Amino acid sequence: MAEFNPVQTIEDFRTLDDAEVLEGYLGGFDGEAEPGNTRSRSYWHGWRNGSVDSARCLPDLAHMALAKAFSELAPGH
């Protein structure tokens, strides 16, 4: 992922392409190889999340920061 900055904020997440995030998520969840530089940042973000959700890799600091930001949107937080 050297060519992409990780997504850490909700504002940044909202700039991503939803369809590409979903496509990447499904690929990561299904165990596809890490995407190269021919894929978008949106795809890479989705792939990374799918890989984490399927326990194929551990969450990194950026993943945890974004998860925390989203959890703070929950009612009662």
N, CA, C, O and CB atoms as a CASP TS submission, in Angstrom:
PFRMAT TS
TARGET T0000
AUTHOR 0000-0000-0000
METHOD Language model
MODEL 1
PARENT N/A
ATOM      1  N   MET     1       0.813  -1.190   0.000  1.00  0.00           N
ATOM      2  CA  MET     1       0.000   0.000   0.000  1.00  0.00           C
ATOM      3  C   MET     1       0.856   1.253   0.000  1.00  0.00           C
ATOM      4  O   MET     1       0.341   2.322   0.329  1.00  0.00           O
ATOM      5  CB  MET     1      -0.924  -0.001   1.187  1.00  0.00           C
ATOM      6  N   ALA     2       2.054   1.186  -0.329  1.00  0.00           N
ATOM      7  CA  ALA     2       2.969   2.320  -0.240  1.00  0.00           C
ATOM      8  C   ALA     2       2.479   3.544  -0.991  1.00  0.00           C
ATOM      9  O   ALA     2       2.760   4.668  -0.575  1.00  0.00           O
ATOM     10  CB  ALA     2       4.313   1.928  -0.758  1.00  0.00           C
ATOM     11  N   GLU     3       1.760   3.360  -2.077  1.00  0.00           N
ATOM     12  CA  GLU     3       1.338   4.523  -2.867  1.00  0.00           C
ATOM     13  C   GLU     3       0.055   5.172  -2.361  1.00  0.00           C
ATOM     14  O   GLU     3      -0.329   6.230  -2.859  1.00  0.00           O
ATOM     15  CB  GLU     3       1.150   4.119  -4.299  1.00  0.00           C
ATOM     16  N   PHE     4      -0.613   4.568  -1.390  1.00  0.00           N
ATOM     17  CA  PHE     4      -1.858   5.131  -0.856  1.00  0.00           C
ATOM     18  C   PHE     4      -1.703   5.450   0.624  1.00  0.00           C
ATOM     19  O   PHE     4      -1.072   4.702   1.370  1.00  0.00           O
ATOM     20  CB  PHE     4      -3.036   4.155  -1.071  1.00  0.00           C
ATOM     21  N   ASN     5      -2.286   6.570   1.037  1.00  0.00           N
ATOM     22  CA  ASN     5      -2.368   6.871   2.462  1.00  0.00           C
ATOM     23  C   ASN     5      -3.553   6.116   3.031  1.00  0.00           C
ATOM     24  O   ASN     5      -4.606   6.063   2.396  1.00  0.00           O
ATOM     25  CB  ASN     5      -2.501   8.406   2.720  1.00  0.00           C
ATOM     26  N   PRO     6      -3.409   5.531   4.209  1.00  0.00           N
ATOM     27  CA  PRO     6      -4.534   4.811   4.798  1.00  0.00           C
ATOM     28  C   PRO     6      -5.669   5.758   5.183  1.00  0.00           C
ATOM     29  O   PRO     6      -5.442   6.926   5.499  1.00  0.00           O
ATOM     30  CB  PRO     6      -4.072   4.027   6.020  1.00  0.00           C
ATOM     31  N   VAL     7      -6.873   5.242   5.151  1.00  0.00           N
ATOM     32  CA  VAL     7      -8.064   6.014   5.506  1.00  0.00           C
ATOM     33  C   VAL     7      -8.209   5.967   7.025  1.00  0.00           C
ATOM     34  O   VAL     7      -8.312   4.890   7.612  1.00  0.00           O
ATOM     35  CB  VAL     7      -9.356   5.454   4.788  1.00  0.00           C
ATOM     36  N   GLN     8      -8.217   7.149   7.659  1.00  0.00           N
ATOM     37  CA  GLN     8      -8.282   7.197   9.118  1.00  0.00           C
ATOM     38  C   GLN     8      -9.434   8.033   9.655  1.00  0.00           C
ATOM     39  O   GLN     8      -9.737   7.978  10.847  1.00  0.00           O
ATOM     40  CB  GLN     8      -7.000   7.733   9.656  1.00  0.00           C
ATOM     41  N   THR     9     -10.081   8.808   8.784  1.00  0.00           N
ATOM     42  CA  THR     9     -11.169   9.675   9.250  1.00  0.00           C
ATOM     43  C   THR     9     -12.435   9.410   8.453  1.00  0.00           C
ATOM     44  O   THR     9     -12.393   8.899   7.334  1.00  0.00           O
ATOM     45  CB  THR     9     -10.772  11.160   9.138  1.00  0.00           C
ATOM     46  N   ILE    10     -13.549   9.767   9.050  1.00  0.00           N
ATOM     47  CA  ILE    10     -14.831   9.607   8.366  1.00  0.00           C
ATOM     48  C   ILE    10     -14.890  10.513   7.145  1.00  0.00           C
ATOM     49  O   ILE    10     -15.409  10.115   6.102  1.00  0.00           O
ATOM     50  CB  ILE    10     -16.002   9.915   9.320  1.00  0.00           C
ATOM     51  N   GLU    11     -14.371  11.709   7.263  1.00  0.00           N
ATOM     52  CA  GLU    11     -14.376  12.638   6.137  1.00  0.00           C
ATOM     53  C   GLU    11     -13.620  12.051   4.942  1.00  0.00           C
ATOM     54  O   GLU    11     -14.075  12.152   3.803  1.00  0.00           O
ATOM     55  CB  GLU    11     -13.757  13.983   6.551  1.00  0.00           C
ATOM     56  N   ASP    12     -12.484  11.449   5.205  1.00  0.00           N
ATOM     57  CA  ASP    12     -11.701  10.813   4.151  1.00  0.00           C
ATOM     58  C   ASP    12     -12.450   9.608   3.588  1.00  0.00           C
ATOM     59  O   ASP    12     -12.485   9.410   2.374  1.00  0.00           O
ATOM     60  CB  ASP    12     -10.319  10.387   4.683  1.00  0.00           C
ATOM     61  N   PHE    13     -13.041   8.812   4.458  1.00  0.00           N
ATOM     62  CA  PHE    13     -13.801   7.635   4.017  1.00  0.00           C
ATOM     63  C   PHE    13     -14.913   8.035   3.052  1.00  0.00           C
ATOM     64  O   PHE    13     -15.173   7.334   2.074  1.00  0.00           O
ATOM     65  CB  PHE    13     -14.397   6.891   5.229  1.00  0.00           C
ATOM     66  N   ARG    14     -15.557   9.146   3.322  1.00  0.00           N
ATOM     67  CA  ARG    14     -16.677   9.588   2.481  1.00  0.00           C
ATOM     68  C   ARG    14     -16.239  10.020   1.082  1.00  0.00           C
ATOM     69  O   ARG    14     -17.084  10.208   0.207  1.00  0.00           O
ATOM     70  CB  ARG    14     -17.401  10.734   3.154  1.00  0.00           C
ATOM     71  N   THR    15     -14.941  10.179   0.857  1.00  0.00           N
ATOM     72  CA  THR    15     -14.457  10.527  -0.482  1.00  0.00           C
ATOM     73  C   THR    15     -14.242   9.294  -1.357  1.00  0.00           C
ATOM     74  O   THR    15     -14.015   9.419  -2.561  1.00  0.00           O
ATOM     75  CB  THR    15     -13.160  11.311  -0.378  1.00  0.00           C
ATOM     76  N   LEU    16     -14.311   8.107  -0.757  1.00  0.00           N
ATOM     77  CA  LEU    16     -14.049   6.881  -1.504  1.00  0.00           C
ATOM     78  C   LEU    16     -15.245   6.482  -2.370  1.00  0.00           C
ATOM     79  O   LEU    16     -16.382   6.858  -2.088  1.00  0.00           O
ATOM     80  CB  LEU    16     -13.699   5.748  -0.544  1.00  0.00           C
ATOM     81  N   ASP    17     -14.975   5.724  -3.415  1.00  0.00           N
ATOM     82  CA  ASP    17     -16.013   5.208  -4.299  1.00  0.00           C
ATOM     83  C   ASP    17     -16.626   3.957  -3.666  1.00  0.00           C
ATOM     84  O   ASP    17     -15.940   2.956  -3.461  1.00  0.00           O
ATOM     85  CB  ASP    17     -15.437   4.892  -5.717  1.00  0.00           C
ATOM     86  N   ASP    18     -17.925   4.026  -3.357  1.00  0.00           N
ATOM     87  CA  ASP    18     -18.599   2.929  -2.652  1.00  0.00           C
ATOM     88  C   ASP    18     -18.510   1.602  -3.387  1.00  0.00           C
ATOM     89  O   ASP    18     -18.267   0.565  -2.769  1.00  0.00           O
ATOM     90  CB  ASP    18     -20.046   3.276  -2.432  1.00  0.00           C
ATOM     91  N   ALA    19     -18.705   1.622  -4.699  1.00  0.00           N
ATOM     92  CA  ALA    19     -18.689   0.378  -5.483  1.00  0.00           C
ATOM     93  C   ALA    19     -17.305  -0.263  -5.449  1.00  0.00           C
ATOM     94  O   ALA    19     -17.186  -1.485  -5.360  1.00  0.00           O
ATOM     95  CB  ALA    19     -19.111   0.650  -6.946  1.00  0.00           C
ATOM     96  N   GLU    20     -16.259   0.558  -5.521  1.00  0.00           N
ATOM     97  CA  GLU    20     -14.905   0.018  -5.491  1.00  0.00           C
ATOM     98  C   GLU    20     -14.548  -0.492  -4.100  1.00  0.00           C
ATOM     99  O   GLU    20     -13.844  -1.493  -3.967  1.00  0.00           O
ATOM    100  CB  GLU    20     -13.900   1.078  -5.936  1.00  0.00           C
ATOM    101  N   VAL    21     -15.029   0.189  -3.068  1.00  0.00           N
ATOM    102  CA  VAL    21     -14.804  -0.294  -1.698  1.00  0.00           C
ATOM    103  C   VAL    21     -15.457  -1.671  -1.540  1.00  0.00           C
ATOM    104  O   VAL    21     -14.843  -2.590  -0.998  1.00  0.00           O
ATOM    105  CB  VAL    21     -15.377   0.718  -0.640  1.00  0.00           C
ATOM    106  N   LEU    22     -16.681  -1.813  -2.004  1.00  0.00           N
ATOM    107  CA  LEU    22     -17.384  -3.093  -1.892  1.00  0.00           C
ATOM    108  C   LEU    22     -16.669  -4.185  -2.682  1.00  0.00           C
ATOM    109  O   LEU    22     -16.489  -5.297  -2.184  1.00  0.00           O
ATOM    110  CB  LEU    22     -18.831  -2.952  -2.382  1.00  0.00           C
ATOM    111  N   GLU    23     -16.266  -3.876  -3.895  1.00  0.00           N
ATOM    112  CA  GLU    23     -15.546  -4.862  -4.706  1.00  0.00           C
ATOM    113  C   GLU    23     -14.262  -5.311  -4.000  1.00  0.00           C
ATOM    114  O   GLU    23     -13.956  -6.503  -3.949  1.00  0.00           O
ATOM    115  CB  GLU    23     -15.213  -4.276  -6.098  1.00  0.00           C
ATOM    116  N   GLY    24     -13.521  -4.346  -3.459  1.00  0.00           N
ATOM    117  CA  GLY    24     -12.305  -4.685  -2.729  1.00  0.00           C
ATOM    118  C   GLY    24     -12.582  -5.484  -1.470  1.00  0.00           C
ATOM    119  O   GLY    24     -11.856  -6.425  -1.148  1.00  0.00           O
ATOM    120  N   TYR    25     -13.636  -5.106  -0.759  1.00  0.00           N
ATOM    121  CA  TYR    25     -14.000  -5.815   0.470  1.00  0.00           C
ATOM    122  C   TYR    25     -14.265  -7.291   0.175  1.00  0.00           C
ATOM    123  O   TYR    25     -13.765  -8.177   0.869  1.00  0.00           O
ATOM    124  CB  TYR    25     -15.241  -5.169   1.125  1.00  0.00           C
ATOM    125  N   LEU    26     -15.051  -7.532  -0.855  1.00  0.00           N
ATOM    126  CA  LEU    26     -15.370  -8.921  -1.207  1.00  0.00           C
ATOM    127  C   LEU    26     -14.116  -9.690  -1.596  1.00  0.00           C
ATOM    128  O   LEU    26     -13.960 -10.857  -1.236  1.00  0.00           O
ATOM    129  CB  LEU    26     -16.388  -8.966  -2.354  1.00  0.00           C
ATOM    130  N   GLY    27     -13.223  -9.037  -2.331  1.00  0.00           N
ATOM    131  CA  GLY    27     -11.972  -9.685  -2.698  1.00  0.00           C
ATOM    132  C   GLY    27     -11.114  -9.998  -1.487  1.00  0.00           C
ATOM    133  O   GLY    27     -10.570 -11.097  -1.378  1.00  0.00           O
ATOM    134  N   GLY    28     -10.988  -9.050  -0.582  1.00  0.00           N
ATOM    135  CA  GLY    28     -10.204  -9.274   0.628  1.00  0.00           C
ATOM    136  C   GLY    28     -10.815 -10.328   1.522  1.00  0.00           C
ATOM    137  O   GLY    28     -10.106 -11.151   2.103  1.00  0.00           O
ATOM    138  N   PHE    29     -12.132 -10.303   1.632  1.00  0.00           N
ATOM    139  CA  PHE    29     -12.822 -11.278   2.476  1.00  0.00           C
ATOM    140  C   PHE    29     -12.654 -12.692   1.923  1.00  0.00           C
ATOM    141  O   PHE    29     -12.548 -13.661   2.674  1.00  0.00           O
ATOM    142  CB  PHE    29     -14.314 -10.928   2.592  1.00  0.00           C
ATOM    143  N   ASP    30     -12.633 -12.789   0.588  1.00  0.00           N
ATOM    144  CA  ASP    30     -12.493 -14.093  -0.065  1.00  0.00           C
ATOM    145  C   ASP    30     -11.050 -14.571  -0.174  1.00  0.00           C
ATOM    146  O   ASP    30     -10.801 -15.673  -0.663  1.00  0.00           O
ATOM    147  CB  ASP    30     -13.094 -14.035  -1.434  1.00  0.00           C
ATOM    148  N   GLY    31     -10.092 -13.752   0.277  1.00  0.00           N
ATOM    149  CA  GLY    31      -8.714 -14.178   0.298  1.00  0.00           C
ATOM    150  C   GLY    31      -7.913 -13.878  -0.962  1.00  0.00           C
ATOM    151  O   GLY    31      -6.856 -14.471  -1.178  1.00  0.00           O
ATOM    152  N   GLU    32      -8.402 -12.968  -1.793  1.00  0.00           N
ATOM    153  CA  GLU    32      -7.632 -12.588  -2.973  1.00  0.00           C
ATOM    154  C   GLU    32      -6.319 -11.947  -2.542  1.00  0.00           C
ATOM    155  O   GLU    32      -6.217 -11.393  -1.448  1.00  0.00           O
ATOM    156  CB  GLU    32      -8.442 -11.621  -3.873  1.00  0.00           C
ATOM    157  N   ALA    33      -5.319 -12.027  -3.411  1.00  0.00           N
ATOM    158  CA  ALA    33      -4.011 -11.455  -3.115  1.00  0.00           C
ATOM    159  C   ALA    33      -4.103  -9.942  -2.942  1.00  0.00           C
ATOM    160  O   ALA    33      -5.000  -9.300  -3.487  1.00  0.00           O
ATOM    161  CB  ALA    33      -3.014 -11.800  -4.224  1.00  0.00           C
ATOM    162  N   GLU    34      -3.172  -9.382  -2.181  1.00  0.00           N
ATOM    163  CA  GLU    34      -3.139  -7.938  -1.970  1.00  0.00           C
ATOM    164  C   GLU    34      -3.090  -7.218  -3.318  1.00  0.00           C
ATOM    165  O   GLU    34      -2.286  -7.568  -4.182  1.00  0.00           O
ATOM    166  CB  GLU    34      -1.924  -7.538  -1.093  1.00  0.00           C
ATOM    167  N   PRO    35      -3.947  -6.216  -3.495  1.00  0.00           N
ATOM    168  CA  PRO    35      -3.981  -5.515  -4.782  1.00  0.00           C
ATOM    169  C   PRO    35      -2.712  -4.697  -5.016  1.00  0.00           C
ATOM    170  O   PRO    35      -2.097  -4.185  -4.081  1.00  0.00           O
ATOM    171  CB  PRO    35      -5.203  -4.602  -4.852  1.00  0.00           C
ATOM    172  N   GLY    36      -2.353  -4.596  -6.248  1.00  0.00           N
ATOM    173  CA  GLY    36      -1.187  -3.793  -6.599  1.00  0.00           C
ATOM    174  C   GLY    36      -1.587  -2.372  -6.937  1.00  0.00           C
ATOM    175  O   GLY    36      -2.670  -1.912  -6.574  1.00  0.00           O
ATOM    176  N   ASN    37      -0.704  -1.685  -7.633  1.00  0.00           N
ATOM    177  CA  ASN    37      -0.949  -0.283  -7.951  1.00  0.00           C
ATOM    178  C   ASN    37      -1.885  -0.090  -9.141  1.00  0.00           C
ATOM    179  O   ASN    37      -2.088   1.037  -9.592  1.00  0.00           O
ATOM    180  CB  ASN    37       0.355   0.406  -8.226  1.00  0.00           C
ATOM    181  N   THR    38      -2.457  -1.182  -9.654  1.00  0.00           N
ATOM    182  CA  THR    38      -3.436  -1.056 -10.730  1.00  0.00           C
ATOM    183  C   THR    38      -4.846  -0.845 -10.194  1.00  0.00           C
ATOM    184  O   THR    38      -5.780  -0.631 -10.967  1.00  0.00           O
ATOM    185  CB  THR    38      -3.401  -2.288 -11.613  1.00  0.00           C
ATOM    186  N   ARG    39      -5.000  -0.903  -8.895  1.00  0.00           N
ATOM    187  CA  ARG    39      -6.300  -0.703  -8.247  1.00  0.00           C
ATOM    188  C   ARG    39      -6.336   0.644  -7.545  1.00  0.00           C
ATOM    189  O   ARG    39      -5.295   1.229  -7.244  1.00  0.00           O
ATOM    190  CB  ARG    39      -6.593  -1.837  -7.241  1.00  0.00           C
ATOM    191  N   SER    40      -7.538   1.127  -7.291  1.00  0.00           N
ATOM    192  CA  SER    40      -7.719   2.441  -6.665  1.00  0.00           C
ATOM    193  C   SER    40      -7.533   2.361  -5.150  1.00  0.00           C
ATOM    194  O   SER    40      -7.495   1.283  -4.558  1.00  0.00           O
ATOM    195  CB  SER    40      -9.111   3.002  -6.995  1.00  0.00           C
ATOM    196  N   ARG    41      -7.422   3.515  -4.565  1.00  0.00           N
ATOM    197  CA  ARG    41      -7.357   3.623  -3.106  1.00  0.00           C
ATOM    198  C   ARG    41      -8.640   3.088  -2.481  1.00  0.00           C
ATOM    199  O   ARG    41      -8.603   2.452  -1.427  1.00  0.00           O
ATOM    200  CB  ARG    41      -7.120   5.088  -2.675  1.00  0.00           C
ATOM    201  N   SER    42      -9.778   3.344  -3.130  1.00  0.00           N
ATOM    202  CA  SER    42     -11.059   2.841  -2.632  1.00  0.00           C
ATOM    203  C   SER    42     -11.050   1.312  -2.581  1.00  0.00           C
ATOM    204  O   SER    42     -11.449   0.714  -1.582  1.00  0.00           O
ATOM    205  CB  SER    42     -12.219   3.341  -3.521  1.00  0.00           C
ATOM    206  N   TYR    43     -10.594   0.692  -3.662  1.00  0.00           N
ATOM    207  CA  TYR    43     -10.524  -0.772  -3.711  1.00  0.00           C
ATOM    208  C   TYR    43      -9.595  -1.282  -2.611  1.00  0.00           C
ATOM    209  O   TYR    43      -9.929  -2.219  -1.886  1.00  0.00           O
ATOM    210  CB  TYR    43     -10.033  -1.256  -5.104  1.00  0.00           C
ATOM    211  N   TRP    44      -8.431  -0.654  -2.499  1.00  0.00           N
ATOM    212  CA  TRP    44      -7.460  -1.108  -1.513  1.00  0.00           C
ATOM    213  C   TRP    44      -8.034  -1.014  -0.097  1.00  0.00           C
ATOM    214  O   TRP    44      -7.837  -1.915   0.719  1.00  0.00           O
ATOM    215  CB  TRP    44      -6.171  -0.285  -1.620  1.00  0.00           C
ATOM    216  N   HIS    45      -8.741   0.077   0.186  1.00  0.00           N
ATOM    217  CA  HIS    45      -9.350   0.225   1.514  1.00  0.00           C
ATOM    218  C   HIS    45     -10.354  -0.908   1.766  1.00  0.00           C
ATOM    219  O   HIS    45     -10.356  -1.516   2.837  1.00  0.00           O
ATOM    220  CB  HIS    45     -10.053   1.610   1.643  1.00  0.00           C
ATOM    221  N   GLY    46     -11.192  -1.181   0.788  1.00  0.00           N
ATOM    222  CA  GLY    46     -12.155  -2.269   0.936  1.00  0.00           C
ATOM    223  C   GLY    46     -11.471  -3.613   1.117  1.00  0.00           C
ATOM    224  O   GLY    46     -11.869  -4.420   1.957  1.00  0.00           O
ATOM    225  N   TRP    47     -10.421  -3.845   0.305  1.00  0.00           N
ATOM    226  CA  TRP    47      -9.690  -5.110   0.399  1.00  0.00           C
ATOM    227  C   TRP    47      -9.109  -5.290   1.806  1.00  0.00           C
ATOM    228  O   TRP    47      -9.190  -6.367   2.395  1.00  0.00           O
ATOM    229  CB  TRP    47      -8.563  -5.164  -0.659  1.00  0.00           C
ATOM    230  N   ARG    48      -8.531  -4.225   2.319  1.00  0.00           N
ATOM    231  CA  ARG    48      -7.921  -4.294   3.647  1.00  0.00           C
ATOM    232  C   ARG    48      -8.967  -4.615   4.713  1.00  0.00           C
ATOM    233  O   ARG    48      -8.716  -5.426   5.604  1.00  0.00           O
ATOM    234  CB  ARG    48      -7.216  -2.971   3.981  1.00  0.00           C
ATOM    235  N   ASN    49     -10.136  -3.981   4.624  1.00  0.00           N
ATOM    236  CA  ASN    49     -11.194  -4.237   5.604  1.00  0.00           C
ATOM    237  C   ASN    49     -11.743  -5.648   5.489  1.00  0.00           C
ATOM    238  O   ASN    49     -12.009  -6.295   6.501  1.00  0.00           O
ATOM    239  CB  ASN    49     -12.321  -3.236   5.435  1.00  0.00           C
ATOM    240  N   GLY    50     -11.914  -6.127   4.267  1.00  0.00           N
ATOM    241  CA  GLY    50     -12.362  -7.511   4.079  1.00  0.00           C
ATOM    242  C   GLY    50     -11.364  -8.504   4.644  1.00  0.00           C
ATOM    243  O   GLY    50     -11.746  -9.513   5.236  1.00  0.00           O
ATOM    244  N   SER    51     -10.075  -8.212   4.457  1.00  0.00           N
ATOM    245  CA  SER    51      -9.031  -9.092   4.990  1.00  0.00           C
ATOM    246  C   SER    51      -9.035  -9.105   6.513  1.00  0.00           C
ATOM    247  O   SER    51      -8.827 -10.149   7.131  1.00  0.00           O
ATOM    248  CB  SER    51      -7.658  -8.658   4.478  1.00  0.00           C
ATOM    249  N   VAL    52      -9.270  -7.952   7.110  1.00  0.00           N
ATOM    250  CA  VAL    52      -9.345  -7.874   8.577  1.00  0.00           C
ATOM    251  C   VAL    52     -10.598  -8.598   9.076  1.00  0.00           C
ATOM    252  O   VAL    52     -10.526  -9.383  10.021  1.00  0.00           O
ATOM    253  CB  VAL    52      -9.351  -6.390   9.052  1.00  0.00           C
ATOM    254  N   ASP    53     -11.740  -8.336   8.446  1.00  0.00           N
ATOM    255  CA  ASP    53     -12.992  -8.950   8.900  1.00  0.00           C
ATOM    256  C   ASP    53     -12.992 -10.471   8.758  1.00  0.00           C
ATOM    257  O   ASP    53     -13.688 -11.159   9.505  1.00  0.00           O
ATOM    258  CB  ASP    53     -14.156  -8.373   8.125  1.00  0.00           C
ATOM    259  N   SER    54     -12.225 -10.999   7.814  1.00  0.00           N
ATOM    260  CA  SER    54     -12.157 -12.453   7.640  1.00  0.00           C
ATOM    261  C   SER    54     -10.981 -13.057   8.416  1.00  0.00           C
ATOM    262  O   SER    54     -10.669 -14.237   8.260  1.00  0.00           O
ATOM    263  CB  SER    54     -12.035 -12.802   6.149  1.00  0.00           C
ATOM    264  N   ALA    55     -10.340 -12.249   9.241  1.00  0.00           N
ATOM    265  CA  ALA    55      -9.222 -12.676  10.093  1.00  0.00           C
ATOM    266  C   ALA    55      -8.017 -13.140   9.279  1.00  0.00           C
ATOM    267  O   ALA    55      -7.243 -13.979   9.740  1.00  0.00           O
ATOM    268  CB  ALA    55      -9.671 -13.795  11.020  1.00  0.00           C
ATOM    269  N   ARG    56      -7.854 -12.602   8.077  1.00  0.00           N
ATOM    270  CA  ARG    56      -6.680 -12.924   7.249  1.00  0.00           C
ATOM    271  C   ARG    56      -5.503 -12.015   7.581  1.00  0.00           C
ATOM    272  O   ARG    56      -4.355 -12.351   7.289  1.00  0.00           O
ATOM    273  CB  ARG    56      -7.026 -12.803   5.757  1.00  0.00           C
ATOM    274  N   CYS    57      -5.781 -10.871   8.187  1.00  0.00           N
ATOM    275  CA  CYS    57      -4.717  -9.992   8.660  1.00  0.00           C
ATOM    276  C   CYS    57      -5.236  -9.197   9.853  1.00  0.00           C
ATOM    277  O   CYS    57      -6.442  -9.083  10.069  1.00  0.00           O
ATOM    278  CB  CYS    57      -4.224  -9.040   7.525  1.00  0.00           C
ATOM    279  N   LEU    58      -4.310  -8.659  10.611  1.00  0.00           N
ATOM    280  CA  LEU    58      -4.665  -7.893  11.805  1.00  0.00           C
ATOM    281  C   LEU    58      -4.941  -6.439  11.437  1.00  0.00           C
ATOM    282  O   LEU    58      -4.365  -5.922  10.480  1.00  0.00           O
ATOM    283  CB  LEU    58      -3.542  -7.976  12.861  1.00  0.00           C
ATOM    284  N   PRO    59      -5.815  -5.778  12.188  1.00  0.00           N
ATOM    285  CA  PRO    59      -6.052  -4.353  11.927  1.00  0.00           C
ATOM    286  C   PRO    59      -4.804  -3.539  12.257  1.00  0.00           C
ATOM    287  O   PRO    59      -4.090  -3.828  13.217  1.00  0.00           O
ATOM    288  CB  PRO    59      -7.259  -3.840  12.750  1.00  0.00           C
ATOM    289  N   ASP    60      -4.559  -2.513  11.439  1.00  0.00           N
ATOM    290  CA  ASP    60      -3.441  -1.615  11.716  1.00  0.00           C
ATOM    291  C   ASP    60      -3.968  -0.375  12.454  1.00  0.00           C
ATOM    292  O   ASP    60      -5.160  -0.284  12.750  1.00  0.00           O
ATOM    293  CB  ASP    60      -2.706  -1.210  10.390  1.00  0.00           C
ATOM    294  N   LEU    61      -3.089   0.558  12.741  1.00  0.00           N
ATOM    295  CA  LEU    61      -3.491   1.750  13.500  1.00  0.00           C
ATOM    296  C   LEU    61      -4.536   2.571  12.756  1.00  0.00           C
ATOM    297  O   LEU    61      -5.457   3.100  13.379  1.00  0.00           O
ATOM    298  CB  LEU    61      -2.275   2.621  13.800  1.00  0.00           C
ATOM    299  N   ALA    62      -4.412   2.687  11.430  1.00  0.00           N
ATOM    300  CA  ALA    62      -5.390   3.449  10.649  1.00  0.00           C
ATOM    301  C   ALA    62      -6.764   2.796  10.718  1.00  0.00           C
ATOM    302  O   ALA    62      -7.778   3.480  10.856  1.00  0.00           O
ATOM    303  CB  ALA    62      -4.935   3.571   9.186  1.00  0.00           C
ATOM    304  N   HIS    63      -6.792   1.483  10.622  1.00  0.00           N
ATOM    305  CA  HIS    63      -8.061   0.743  10.704  1.00  0.00           C
ATOM    306  C   HIS    63      -8.729   0.991  12.055  1.00  0.00           C
ATOM    307  O   HIS    63      -9.934   1.231  12.126  1.00  0.00           O
ATOM    308  CB  HIS    63      -7.826  -0.778  10.490  1.00  0.00           C
ATOM    309  N   MET    64      -7.944   0.930  13.111  1.00  0.00           N
ATOM    310  CA  MET    64      -8.488   1.135  14.452  1.00  0.00           C
ATOM    311  C   MET    64      -8.951   2.577  14.652  1.00  0.00           C
ATOM    312  O   MET    64      -9.953   2.813  15.328  1.00  0.00           O
ATOM    313  CB  MET    64      -7.444   0.769  15.508  1.00  0.00           C
ATOM    314  N   ALA    65      -8.243   3.535  14.080  1.00  0.00           N
ATOM    315  CA  ALA    65      -8.649   4.942  14.208  1.00  0.00           C
ATOM    316  C   ALA    65      -9.978   5.185  13.504  1.00  0.00           C
ATOM    317  O   ALA    65     -10.839   5.891  14.030  1.00  0.00           O
ATOM    318  CB  ALA    65      -7.567   5.875  13.630  1.00  0.00           C
ATOM    319  N   LEU    66     -10.149   4.605  12.317  1.00  0.00           N
ATOM    320  CA  LEU    66     -11.405   4.781  11.595  1.00  0.00           C
ATOM    321  C   LEU    66     -12.549   4.075  12.320  1.00  0.00           C
ATOM    322  O   LEU    66     -13.647   4.622  12.421  1.00  0.00           O
ATOM    323  CB  LEU    66     -11.277   4.251  10.159  1.00  0.00           C
ATOM    324  N   ALA    67     -12.306   2.887  12.818  1.00  0.00           N
ATOM    325  CA  ALA    67     -13.344   2.166  13.569  1.00  0.00           C
ATOM    326  C   ALA    67     -13.766   2.960  14.805  1.00  0.00           C
ATOM    327  O   ALA    67     -14.951   3.023  15.133  1.00  0.00           O
ATOM    328  CB  ALA    67     -12.838   0.763  13.986  1.00  0.00           C
ATOM    329  N   LYS    68     -12.803   3.561  15.481  1.00  0.00           N
ATOM    330  CA  LYS    68     -13.117   4.382  16.662  1.00  0.00           C
ATOM    331  C   LYS    68     -13.958   5.591  16.264  1.00  0.00           C
ATOM    332  O   LYS    68     -14.926   5.928  16.946  1.00  0.00           O
ATOM    333  CB  LYS    68     -11.818   4.847  17.366  1.00  0.00           C
ATOM    334  N   ALA    69     -13.594   6.237  15.172  1.00  0.00           N
ATOM    335  CA  ALA    69     -14.355   7.407  14.717  1.00  0.00           C
ATOM    336  C   ALA    69     -15.798   7.030  14.405  1.00  0.00           C
ATOM    337  O   ALA    69     -16.720   7.760  14.769  1.00  0.00           O
ATOM    338  CB  ALA    69     -13.694   8.032  13.478  1.00  0.00           C
ATOM    339  N   PHE    70     -16.002   5.897  13.734  1.00  0.00           N
ATOM    340  CA  PHE    70     -17.364   5.467  13.426  1.00  0.00           C
ATOM    341  C   PHE    70     -18.117   5.067  14.689  1.00  0.00           C
ATOM    342  O   PHE    70     -19.314   5.331  14.803  1.00  0.00           O
ATOM    343  CB  PHE    70     -17.342   4.301  12.441  1.00  0.00           C
ATOM    344  N   SER    71     -17.433   4.436  15.637  1.00  0.00           N
ATOM    345  CA  SER    71     -18.121   4.022  16.871  1.00  0.00           C
ATOM    346  C   SER    71     -18.591   5.227  17.669  1.00  0.00           C
ATOM    347  O   SER    71     -19.583   5.147  18.394  1.00  0.00           O
ATOM    348  CB  SER    71     -17.199   3.153  17.736  1.00  0.00           C
ATOM    349  N   GLU    72     -17.884   6.342  17.538  1.00  0.00           N
ATOM    350  CA  GLU    72     -18.277   7.544  18.260  1.00  0.00           C
ATOM    351  C   GLU    72     -19.511   8.208  17.666  1.00  0.00           C
ATOM    352  O   GLU    72     -20.086   9.103  18.285  1.00  0.00           O
ATOM    353  CB  GLU    72     -17.137   8.522  18.279  1.00  0.00           C
ATOM    354  N   LEU    73     -19.926   7.783  16.473  1.00  0.00           N
ATOM    355  CA  LEU    73     -21.167   8.285  15.865  1.00  0.00           C
ATOM    356  C   LEU    73     -22.394   7.570  16.438  1.00  0.00           C
ATOM    357  O   LEU    73     -23.519   8.045  16.283  1.00  0.00           O
ATOM    358  CB  LEU    73     -21.123   8.107  14.333  1.00  0.00           C
ATOM    359  N   ALA    74     -22.179   6.448  17.089  1.00  0.00           N
ATOM    360  CA  ALA    74     -23.281   5.639  17.599  1.00  0.00           C
ATOM    361  C   ALA    74     -24.037   6.409  18.689  1.00  0.00           C
ATOM    362  O   ALA    74     -23.433   7.123  19.489  1.00  0.00           O
ATOM    363  CB  ALA    74     -22.756   4.289  18.149  1.00  0.00           C
ATOM    364  N   PRO    75     -25.358   6.253  18.708  1.00  0.00           N
ATOM    365  CA  PRO    75     -26.147   6.916  19.753  1.00  0.00           C
ATOM    366  C   PRO    75     -25.689   6.483  21.144  1.00  0.00           C
ATOM    367  O   PRO    75     -25.374   5.316  21.377  1.00  0.00           O
ATOM    368  CB  PRO    75     -27.645   6.609  19.572  1.00  0.00           C
ATOM    369  N   GLY    76     -25.661   7.429  22.041  1.00  0.00           N
ATOM    370  CA  GLY    76     -25.301   7.126  23.417  1.00  0.00           C
ATOM    371  C   GLY    76     -23.815   7.088  23.674  1.00  0.00           C
ATOM    372  O   GLY    76     -23.386   6.796  24.791  1.00  0.00           O
ATOM    373  N   HIS    77     -23.028   7.376  22.670  1.00  0.00           N
ATOM    374  CA  HIS    77     -21.579   7.362  22.893  1.00  0.00           C
ATOM    375  C   HIS    77     -21.099   8.695  23.412  1.00  0.00           C
ATOM    376  O   HIS    77     -19.905   8.868  23.658  1.00  0.00           O
ATOM    377  CB  HIS    77     -20.838   7.009  21.610  1.00  0.00           C
TER
END
